[in-house]
Amino acid sequence: MTSASLSRVQQDKLAFIIPYTIISKNIFSNMKKQIIAILTISLFLTGCTQNTIIPQKTEVGIYHEIETTLTSEIVDDIVNFSTLVPQEITKLQKNGQDFWFDQNQKTNMKEPMYYLNKKIECKDNGKSDCSVVGLQTYKNNFPPDFKIGECDNDDWCDVIEPQFPKDIINNIKQLSGVYGFDKDIYIVGSNNGSLNGEGINGNYDYSVFKNNKEIFSHKMYFGTESTIIDASIVSNSPAFTFYDPINITDENNPIITNNIWYNNETINEKYEVDSSSYLFSYKNKTGFVGEKDGKKFVFFNGQKISENFDEIRTTSCCAIFFYPIELDKNGIMFFLAKRGEKYFFVEINLNEYLK
């Protein structure tokens, strides 16, 4: 059928229908393209952002526990611990977990003392008449106020200033450790035993000297390398965490705990705790990790400020970990703790406990 055989009315209707059909097809075609484009963009954005959820910033409170997926195997991995824990934090943040602690605004909770090496000379090929003839400090890590001289092949350098207290050191028969900070030298030792290491077992009477003056004496146990676990400066005062032999009835199996000497007091006795470690300060108020009846907690400004845990990460084997117990400039304390089989990141707002 041609247009010539159509009636006038039919031709008018056809003239209307054809353009409308063409226009409709164009509209739906464009809409289809737009829908496909929108879906494509949406899928692209979803694929890019599914691992980067921005957490809602919550108001800082007082106490915060965040459950992790960490296991004892991961936490006890001394080699990779410092990278695995931050990875867990990043993973939690990507999943929308908010943290109060500001990783970019960290501040010091304590200042570690510098370990000093002693130079010993002995007669008879090291068998007798041994004496300390000087002190050494590591070339790349020594007190800024110290002056150093010649360094050996292992980068241990002679301490020129301050002068070491020769008489004090050589009157000590068993040296446990020598430390430096500012212009002061701290000596830990005992008058029992001998300078070359004899007489360690069964000897528990040790003293701490600041330059030429004894500042502290207590029974201590000589561990793997020393009687001292940690030597630090906290609020401008020396603090020593040491192995405390609380029961030495059986010398072969003494009962040992951790104790802290600070400001002429021992923390265990002052606060009636079984063990104490990791002394720290914030705005001239001090705190520590305490233990009572097998449960560990944080104590600050004269009060317990955390829940009980089976473990709070402050040490591993023979070394002090300065991570993850941290403090930011806003007063948020951050650490890793274990309760049962689960590990938690714990955040505490120390500002709430300053009064």
Summary of the structure (lengths in Angstrom):
residues: 355
radius of gyration: 34.0
end to end distance: 99.7
largest distance: 134.1
contacts: 1003
relative contact order: 0.11
helix: 22%
strand: 42%
